[in-house]
Amino acid sequence: MSKRRQDKSAAKVVRKQLAAERRRKRTLWVSIAAVAILVIAGLIGWGVYQSQRSDAGPLVAPASATTTSGETLGNGPVQVQLYEDFICPHCKDFEATSGSAITDLVNDGKIKVTYNTVAYLDPASTTEYSTRSAAAAACAADGGKFKEYHDALYAQQPAEGSAGLSNSQLISIGTGMGLNQGSFGQCIDSGRYKPWVASITDAAAKAGVTGTPTVVVNNQVIPNPTPDAIVAAVNAA
Amino acid sequence: MSVTTLTSGVTWPGLRPWLGTLVRLGLAAVWLFAGAAKVGDLAGSGRAVNAYQVMPFEVAKVIGAALPFVEIALGVLLVVGLATRAAAAISSALLLVFIAGISSAWARGLSIDCGCFGSGGQLAAGQSPSYAPEIARDIGFLVLAAFLLVWPRTRLSIDRWLEGTT
């Protein structure tokens, strides 16, 4: 093999090595860029979530509620926590079968019941009806009509996947039971209690509530909340 | 003569990059659907993560808000074929985490929806969890990711175009 030929093939090997090195470097940088894109995407998600929260306005609780729990009725010794979503069909069924038993327990002075009107099912309507309806019920609580309004919302429950009741429908339900058109309407239209609904929804998730309806009697979840099961749990507490 | 050209026309090395393109687009669709289903309800996504009860609620909220965007970004990387091997590696890692999460929920007797494609981790009353099909589905996706991890060179990709420029 001539000297020139040897040089040529040596140069070829070096070129190949350089090319491989360039490829390796490029793959490395492209991979780093891809990871950076994913990290940035995640940060954007967190930022979007934060801004959604802070855009909603200040957190204020309605009458008979706290910033982390729903409207409370009665003052009996046993604490009952209900977790309901106004668009959830099973919650309507639950209210139909067990609602009066709970009201009786309140009237008998046996329990104190908290209606945590959570918005777990906002994607189940096209207008975030879960949040709007729970916020409207909070406005009704300020007017002293929570339970009446709550029952009316279940009586007129919209189907899942629909737009739900409009704000003006929500207002007319309230004025129909004697709530002040001006202040009640303003409370709903301004979305005063939307941040509060988000807050009690968070609190429910934090407490481990994964679905609605959930019934908790003295910190014990009632797996199948029939009227009998609830009364039995209250008597045992 | 004509026989040899016929057989050499459909060899594994010839077919693989095209099959890889299909696999890449399939996995991209999975991530894009999974991300799109959750991106409209970031709070619900956080609740779905929290339903697994493996981390504090505050952490679950961060993961829940970030995850849909990461999934969409992964989907986009795979659609255009940029950093395919890295995207496949991260896909595999994420899927392994999901499979571990679902298995652990199953083992602990939790009654939740995986929340994989939205729905906030909650089961309707009277509905029982379907952990086995959810895990089987994720293993199927993992096979796609593993294919791309082993053979990241695919047709119609930015990776291939970048290779051609140097």
Boltz contact constraints between the chains, C-beta under 6 A:
constraints:
  - contact:
      token1: [A, 22]
      token2: [B, 166]
      max_distance: 6.0
  - contact:
      token1: [A, 30]
      token2: [B, 83]
      max_distance: 6.0
  - contact:
      token1: [A, 31]
      token2: [B, 83]
      max_distance: 6.0
  - contact:
      token1: [A, 31]
      token2: [B, 86]
      max_distance: 6.0
  - contact:
      token1: [A, 34]
      token2: [B, 77]
      max_distance: 6.0
  - contact:
      token1: [A, 34]
      token2: [B, 83]
      max_distance: 6.0
  - contact:
      token1: [A, 34]
      token2: [B, 86]
      max_distance: 6.0
  - contact:
      token1: [A, 37]
      token2: [B, 73]
      max_distance: 6.0
  - contact:
      token1: [A, 38]
      token2: [B, 70]
      max_distance: 6.0
  - contact:
      token1: [A, 38]
      token2: [B, 73]
      max_distance: 6.0
  - contact:
      token1: [A, 41]
      token2: [B, 69]
      max_distance: 6.0
  - contact:
      token1: [A, 41]
      token2: [B, 70]
      max_distance: 6.0
  - contact:
      token1: [A, 41]
      token2: [B, 73]
      max_distance: 6.0
  - contact:
      token1: [A, 42]
      token2: [B, 66]
      max_distance: 6.0
  - contact:
      token1: [A, 42]
      token2: [B, 69]
      max_distance: 6.0
  - contact:
      token1: [A, 42]
      token2: [B, 70]
      max_distance: 6.0
  - contact:
      token1: [A, 44]
      token2: [B, 69]
      max_distance: 6.0
  - contact:
      token1: [A, 45]
      token2: [B, 65]
      max_distance: 6.0
  - contact:
      token1: [A, 45]
      token2: [B, 66]
      max_distance: 6.0
  - contact:
      token1: [A, 45]
      token2: [B, 69]
      max_distance: 6.0
  - contact:
      token1: [A, 46]
      token2: [B, 62]
      max_distance: 6.0
  - contact:
      token1: [A, 46]
      token2: [B, 65]
      max_distance: 6.0
  - contact:
      token1: [A, 46]
      token2: [B, 66]
      max_distance: 6.0
  - contact:
      token1: [A, 49]
      token2: [B, 42]
      max_distance: 6.0
  - contact:
      token1: [A, 49]
      token2: [B, 65]
      max_distance: 6.0
  - contact:
      token1: [A, 90]
      token2: [B, 125]
      max_distance: 6.0
  - contact:
      token1: [A, 120]
      token2: [B, 120]
      max_distance: 6.0
  - contact:
      token1: [A, 122]
      token2: [B, 41]
      max_distance: 6.0
  - contact:
      token1: [A, 123]
      token2: [B, 41]
      max_distance: 6.0
  - contact:
      token1: [A, 205]
      token2: [B, 47]
      max_distance: 6.0
  - contact:
      token1: [A, 205]
      token2: [B, 50]
      max_distance: 6.0
  - contact:
      token1: [A, 206]
      token2: [B, 57]
      max_distance: 6.0
  - contact:
      token1: [A, 210]
      token2: [B, 51]
      max_distance: 6.0
  - contact:
      token1: [A, 210]
      token2: [B, 112]
      max_distance: 6.0
  - contact:
      token1: [A, 210]
      token2: [B, 121]
      max_distance: 6.0
  - contact:
      token1: [A, 210]
      token2: [B, 122]
      max_distance: 6.0
  - contact:
      token1: [A, 211]
      token2: [B, 122]
      max_distance: 6.0
  - contact:
      token1: [A, 211]
      token2: [B, 123]
      max_distance: 6.0
